[in-house]
Amino acid sequence: MTYEEELQAAKQKAQQYGEQAEKSKVRSALRDIDLNINWRHIANDYFQKSVSWFYQRLNEVDGHGNPCEFTPKEKEQLRGALIDLSERIRRAAENI
């Protein structure tokens, strides 16, 4: 499956579970930056998981409609990933 096909499939699944996504605490916390972050990059580089896996946890529902969520350890890992990314963005801005 190509990157574009995988990304499109993940987006379609995320849309299917839109109601659950609205209730997701993690998703709500990330609403302000949701469209600015490459979640595939975060999933692959920081979790070594697929973007589908990541979106399932982000939306708190798996591909079968069952509830799932980030573990406390994974939430801390996501927090660290976002901090790392923010620091990289800041360094890039300072070098302009």
N, C-alpha and C positions, 0 to 999 in steps of 0.2 A: 504494500500500500504506500502510495506517495505521501509526502508531507502534507500536501494540500488536501488529499483525500482523508487522511487521518484527522487533520484539523477540522475539516468540514463535518466528518462523522461525530467528532467530539462536540462541536457546536450544536449539531442537531440533537444529540442526547441531552445536552445542557438545556436546550429549549424545551424538550419534552418534560423536563422536571422543573420548569420555571416556578411553579407554585412553591415547591419545596425549597428552591433556591432563595425565594423571598424570605423564608423563615430561617435560613441558615445564618448563624451568628458570625461565622468566619466570613462568609460571602458579604454580609452586611458591613462588616468592618473594612472590607476591601473595595466597597462600592466606588469610592472616590478615584481609585487608581485602576479599576478593573480593565478598562479598555486600553490602558497605557502599558500594561505588562504583558510580556510574552510568556504565558503560563506553560507552554511547551518547554521553553528554556528552563523555567523554574523546576518543572517536573523532572526533566532529564538530568540537568546538571546538579541539582541540590538533593533530589530524592532518588535518582536512578530508576524512575518509574515512567510509565506512559502518561500522556496528557489525559487520556480517558480516565485512568486511575485518579489523577489529580482532580479532574472535574467532578468525579463521583464524590470525593471527600469534600470538595468545595461546596457542592450542592447538597451534601449530606444524604444522598440516595444513590444506591448502586444501579447497575444496568438492569436489574430485575425488579426494581422498585422497593428494595429493602433499605432500611435506614443504615447509614454508615457515616463515619466522620473521622477526622484526623485524631490520632491518639495525642495525649499530652506531649509526648516526645516529638511527634510530627508537627504539632503546633509550634513548639519551640524551634524546630528546624525551619519551618516556614518563616517565623519571626527573624531568625538569623539570616535567611536568604534575602528577605526584604531589606534588612539593615545593610547587608553586604552590597546589594544592588544600589541602595541609596548612597552609600559611600563612594561607589564607583562612579555614579552619576555626578556627585559633588566634585570629585577629583577631575573628571572630564570637563566640567564647567569651569573649574579654576584654571585649567590649562588653555582655555580659549583666550 
